[in-house]
Amino acid sequence: MSRGVDPRMLELLNNASSLQLFELSTVIERLLADPRRIIAVRVNLHLGQTVRFLDWRDGSLREGKVLAMKDTQVVLQDLRERREWKLPYTAIEPPAAHGSHAQQTPPTQPEPSAPKPTREDFRRGDKVAFEDKYLQTVVSTVVRINERTVTVDAGNGNTWRVGFALLRRVLDI
């Protein structure tokens, strides 16, 4: 498991007391559970994408395909063994830093982004969707159009005030 670890750091850790190691592990766990770290990885992920992840058994990097994305974990299928892994997002190499993908994709001109939705784009009763602070998609119905936000009802007793730019229409088929 020491693959890629600075030998000086490993020596310091070997000389640390058990209490110091436990204290360090709790600090590391807290840092790894920080939502900002999860979002930094998750923001560039999509289903079906190939990513590299750390195999905790031997410390090696493996490649896997994203099968599902949950709040704090991602489900991957190991491309070599065809085995499913449920891992924290922090066990994944951030996709933007994934070397093989970055080298294969030539730089292109950024496409002009779609115009941001405004107050005129929504009507009472419209079905809309947005991502909450946990990056979960919330589908809801417009109940009121305010000056800078829309009040929406998620149908489960929760109402939200959401900025126009964060909403997108949902089409019923």
Secondary structure in CASP SS format (residue, H / E / C, confidence):
PFRMAT SS
TARGET T0000
AUTHOR 0000-0000-0000
METHOD secondary structure of the structure
MODEL  1
M C 1.00
S C 1.00
R C 1.00
G C 1.00
V C 1.00
D C 1.00
P H 1.00
R H 1.00
M H 1.00
L H 1.00
E H 1.00
L H 1.00
L H 1.00
N H 1.00
N H 1.00
A C 1.00
S C 1.00
S H 1.00
L H 1.00
Q H 1.00
L H 1.00
F H 1.00
E H 1.00
L H 1.00
S H 1.00
T H 1.00
V H 1.00
I H 1.00
E H 1.00
R H 1.00
L H 1.00
L H 1.00
A C 1.00
D C 1.00
P H 1.00
R H 1.00
R H 1.00
I H 1.00
I H 1.00
A H 1.00
V H 1.00
R H 1.00
V C 1.00
N C 1.00
L C 1.00
H C 1.00
L C 1.00
G C 1.00
Q C 1.00
T E 1.00
V E 1.00
R E 1.00
F E 1.00
L E 1.00
D E 1.00
W C 1.00
R C 1.00
D C 1.00
G C 1.00
S E 1.00
L E 1.00
R E 1.00
E E 1.00
G E 1.00
K E 1.00
V E 1.00
L E 1.00
A E 1.00
M E 1.00
K C 1.00
D C 1.00
T C 1.00
Q E 1.00
V E 1.00
V E 1.00
L E 1.00
Q E 1.00
D E 1.00
L C 1.00
R C 1.00
E C 1.00
R C 1.00
R C 1.00
E E 1.00
W E 1.00
K E 1.00
L E 1.00
P E 1.00
Y H 1.00
T H 1.00
A H 1.00
I E 1.00
E C 1.00
P C 1.00
P H 1.00
A H 1.00
A H 1.00
H C 1.00
G H 1.00
S H 1.00
H H 1.00
A H 1.00
Q H 1.00
Q H 1.00
T C 1.00
P C 1.00
P C 1.00
T C 1.00
Q C 1.00
P C 1.00
E C 1.00
P C 1.00
S C 1.00
A C 1.00
P C 1.00
K C 1.00
P C 1.00
T C 1.00
R H 1.00
E H 1.00
D H 1.00
F C 1.00
R C 1.00
R C 1.00
G C 1.00
D C 1.00
K E 1.00
V E 1.00
A E 1.00
F E 1.00
E E 1.00
D C 1.00
K C 1.00
Y C 1.00
L C 1.00
Q C 1.00
T E 1.00
V E 1.00
V E 1.00
S E 1.00
T E 1.00
V E 1.00
V E 1.00
R E 1.00
I E 1.00
N C 1.00
E C 1.00
R C 1.00
T E 1.00
V E 1.00
T E 1.00
V E 1.00
D E 1.00
A C 1.00
G C 1.00
N C 1.00
G C 1.00
N C 1.00
T E 1.00
W E 1.00
R E 1.00
V E 1.00
G E 1.00
F H 1.00
A H 1.00
L H 1.00
L C 1.00
R E 1.00
R E 1.00
V C 1.00
L C 1.00
D C 1.00
I C 1.00
END
